[in-house]
Amino acid sequence: MTASSLDAARARAAAVMSAARVWRHGLDAMDRMSPAAAARACYQPGGPSLAELERRICADRAARTRSHRAAA
């Protein structure tokens, strides 16, 4: 591996880690909201309805809770 490709790999790894931190921060912020409030924050005209967003948010939270418990 050349110095240039090593630098590129390090920069890519740093970018991925930074993106993961931002994603997690946003996920944590949404998880502090009620499902209805999170649905309102996500709503875009022409997209899924508030009820559909709320259903998806509840399903996502339940799935993450189950997978977290299974990993423990």
C-alpha positions as CSV (number, residue, x, y, z in Angstrom):
1,M,0.0,0.0,0.0
2,T,1.4,3.4,-1.0
3,A,1.5,6.4,1.4
4,S,-1.1,8.1,-0.8
5,S,-3.5,5.1,-0.7
6,L,-2.9,4.7,3.1
7,D,-3.8,8.4,3.6
8,A,-6.9,7.9,1.5
9,A,-8.0,4.9,3.5
10,R,-7.5,6.8,6.8
11,A,-9.5,9.8,5.5
12,R,-12.3,7.5,4.4
13,A,-12.3,5.7,7.8
14,A,-12.4,9.1,9.6
15,A,-15.3,10.2,7.3
16,V,-17.3,7.1,8.0
17,M,-16.8,7.4,11.7
18,S,-17.9,11.1,11.6
19,A,-21.0,10.2,9.6
20,A,-21.8,7.4,12.1
21,R,-21.6,9.9,15.0
22,V,-23.9,12.3,13.2
23,W,-26.3,9.5,12.4
24,R,-26.3,8.3,16.0
25,H,-26.8,11.9,17.4
26,G,-29.9,12.3,15.1
27,L,-31.2,8.9,16.1
28,D,-30.8,9.7,19.8
29,A,-32.6,13.0,19.3
30,M,-35.5,11.4,17.5
31,D,-35.7,8.6,20.2
32,R,-36.2,11.3,22.9
33,M,-39.4,12.4,21.1
34,S,-42.7,10.6,21.3
35,P,-43.6,8.7,18.1
36,A,-46.1,11.3,17.2
37,A,-43.6,14.2,17.6
38,A,-41.0,12.3,15.7
39,A,-43.5,11.6,12.9
40,R,-44.3,15.4,12.7
41,A,-40.6,16.2,12.6
42,C,-40.1,13.7,9.7
43,Y,-43.3,14.6,7.7
44,Q,-42.8,15.9,4.2
45,P,-45.8,16.8,2.0
46,G,-46.3,14.1,-0.6
47,G,-44.6,11.5,1.5
48,P,-46.0,9.0,3.9
49,S,-48.9,10.1,6.1
50,L,-48.3,11.1,9.8
51,A,-50.0,7.8,10.8
52,E,-47.7,5.8,8.5
53,L,-44.6,7.5,9.8
54,E,-45.7,7.0,13.4
55,R,-46.3,3.3,12.7
56,R,-42.8,3.0,11.0
57,I,-41.2,4.8,13.9
58,C,-42.8,2.5,16.5
59,A,-41.8,-0.6,14.4
60,D,-38.2,0.7,14.1
61,R,-37.9,1.3,17.8
62,A,-39.3,-2.1,18.7
63,A,-36.9,-3.8,16.2
64,R,-33.9,-1.9,17.6
65,T,-35.0,-2.8,21.2
66,R,-35.3,-6.5,20.3
67,S,-32.0,-6.7,18.5
68,H,-30.3,-4.8,21.4
69,R,-31.7,-7.4,23.9
70,A,-30.6,-10.3,21.7
71,A,-27.1,-9.0,21.5
72,A,-26.8,-8.6,25.3
